[in-house]
Amino acid sequence: MNSDLLLGAASLLAGAMNAVAGGGSFVTFPALVLSGVPSVAANASSTVALFPGSFASAWAYRDDFKSFEGVSVRALLPVSLAGGLTGAMLLLLTPQTTFDVVIPWLLLLGTLAFAFGREAGARLRRAIRIGPALLLGGQFLLSIYGGYFGGAVGLMMMAVWSLFGVSDLQAMNAAKTLLVGATNTVAVACFIVAGEVWWKQTVLMAIAAAVGGYVGARIGRRIPSARLRLGITAVNVAMTVAFFLRA
């Protein structure tokens, strides 16, 4: 397959995935590596490419934004920005050979979080109730992961928010798209300044991901969530296995 066609199709799908459930980087990152981009640069370029799609989805969800009782989305924004900056700097300081070893495990973590995070959150919610301080601390740690790699970080955020008592799925989806975008804002700036972005591939992917993000947010409510999660989990598992075999 032509590399431009591969990257465009992967980004369209990734933007839609991020809008309805998450996990888009499981498609764009492998597509970039398959196209010949080194893994650290592929991770950075994938983050930049998916960045516009996050805000396209947030705009589509604009009528669903609600403050969480006790902690507003506005309070979570600076925490997400700080965590994203920390994670991006850690990625830039990670040697290429080390990242090649770590990436299959990051993919596995993201795959498990996507597949079982919601159920684990529901079980924990019956035994654990966290306060505002722990919520903000958890958001910071997840934002570090988001700036470093970010696979399934949106779902991880939603699981933590559920422990705080948030149960409105549409409000959580809206906040997720905005805060994942905020996490990536400073990461994108760091990657651009560091010269880790492969612009030819990234611009093509950004356009396709933005279209996919908006369309996905508009139609995602019409597709049964169980089918969406099953399909995305299958993609995540396939990519994780491929990278373990590659390593």
N, C-alpha and C positions, 0 to 999 in steps of 0.2 A: 504494500500500500504506500502511496505517496506520503511523505512525512508531513506535508502541510495538511493534507486531508485527514491524516491520523490525528494530528494535534487539534484541528478544528472540531472534528467529531468528538474527541475526548473532552474538550473544553465545554462544548455545548451540553454534553451529558453531565459533566461535573457541575456546571452552574445550576442545572436543574436539580441534581442530587443535593447540593448544598441548600437550595431553597426549601426542599420538602423534608429533608431528614439529615443531611450531612454526608461527609465521606468523599467529597469531590476530589480531594487531593490524592485519593487512592487511584484515580484515573489519570489525572494530569501529570503527576510525578512519574509514574512508569512510562507514560507516552513520551515524555521528554528524554528520559534515560534511553528508551528504545530508539529515539531519534539521534542519539549520539551526544547528548549534553551530560557533562560530568555531574555526579549526584548532588554535591553541594549547590552548584549552580542550578541544577534542575529543581531542587527544593526551593531555592530563592525565586527562580523564574515562575514556578508554579504558584507560589504565594502572590507574586505581583499580578499574574494573569487572572487569578480568582478574586482579587481584591475588588474590582469594579462590580462584579456580580453580587458580592455581599450587600452593597448599598443599593443595587437594583432591586434585590429581594426585600431589603428593609423598606424601600419606598413602596413596594407592593403591599407590605404588611402595615403600612402607616396607620391604618384605622384600628389596628389591634394592640397598639402600645399601651401598656398600663404599668404604673409603678407597683413594685412589690411592697407589700405591707411591711414597714420597718426599714427597708432599704430601697431607695429609688434606683431606677435604671441610670439616672444621672450620676448617682454616687458610684456606681459600678464602672462608669466610663474611664475615669482617671486611673483606677486600679488596673483595668484592662490595658490601657496604654502603657503603664509602667511595666507590667508583666510581658507584654509584647516586645518592648525594647530589650528587656533582659534576655528573653529567649533568642531574639535575633542576634544579639551580640555573642551569645554562647555558640550559636551555629557558625558564625563567622570565625570564631576562635577554634572551632573543631577541625583538625586535619582531615583532608579528603579520605585518607585510608581508614581513619577511625570512624568517620561517618558511614563509609561503606559497610563496616562491620555492624554498626549500631542500627542502620536503617531497617533491616528485616525485623528487629525486635520492636522498633517503633511502630512498624506496620502491624505487627502482632498485637501490640497494646491497643492500637486504634481499632483493630478488627474486633477484639474481645469487648472493648468498651461499647462499640456500636451494636454488637450482637446481644450483649447481656447487660449493658449499663442501665437501661430503663427498668428491667426486672430487679436488678441489684438495688437500684435506688428505691424502688417500691418496698422491698423487704427491709432495707435500712430505715426507711421512713417510719416503719412501725416501731422501731426500737430507739431511733435517734432523732432528736430535734435540735438543730443548730441555731445559734443566735447571729445577730448582725456581724459581730467581729469575725466569727468563724466563716461566715459566708463571704466576707470581703477577702479574708486570707485564702480561702479556697479559690476564689476568683483570680487572685494574683498568681497562685501556683499554676492553675490551668492556663492562664494567659502566657506564662513562661513557656509551657509546652506548646501553646498555639503559635508563639513567635518562633520556636525552634523547629517544629514540624507541623503539628496541628491536626493530624488525622483523627476525625471523630471528636474534636474538641468541643464543638457545639453541643453534641449529645452529652458529653461529660459535664458541661456547664448546666444543662437542664437537669441532670441527675442531682447535682449539688443543690440547685435551687429548690428541687422537690423536697430535700431534707429541711429546707428553711420553711416549708409549708406552702410553697407556690404550687398551684394545681391547674391553673388556667393554661391549657396547652397552646392556644393561639397566642396568648400574651407571652409565653415562654418562647415560642417560635419567633415572634417579632423581636424580642429582646436578644435572642440568640444571633439572629442575622446582624443586628446592629453591633453587638459587643464583639463578635468574631471579626467583623469589619474593623472595629476600633483596635482590637489586638493586632491586626495586621497592618494598621496604618503606619506605626513607627517601624515595624519590621520591614515593610516595603521601602521606607525611606533609607533605612540602614543598608539594605541589599543594593539599592540604586547607587548610593554613595560609595559602597565597597566595590562596585563594578562587577557584581556577581550575576547580573541579569543578562540573559541572551535575548536581545530586544526583538530580533526578527520573529522568533518563535513566540515570544511573550505577547507582542501586540496582536498577532493573529488569535492567540488563545484568549486574550482579554475580551476581545470583541465577541467571540463565540460564547464565552462564559457569561458575559453580561446579558446576552439574549437568552441563554438557557436559564439564568437566574430569575429573570423577570417572568418568563413563560412558566417556569417550574412553580414559582410562587402563586401564579394565577390558577394553574390547573391542578396543583398538588392536592388541594382539598377534595377533589372529585375522585381520587384514586384511593382505594382502601389502604390504610396505613400498613396493614400486615403484608400486603403484596409488595409495597414499596420497600419495606425493611428487608424482606426476604431477598428481593432482587439485589439490593445494594450490598447486603451481607455476602451474597454469592460472589459479587465482584471483588469485595474486600478480601475474602478468603483466597480467591484465585491469585490476586496480586501479591498477597503475603507469601503464599507458597512459592510463587515464581521467584521472589527475591531471596528466599531462603535457599532455593536451588541455585540461584545465581551466585550467592555468597560462597 
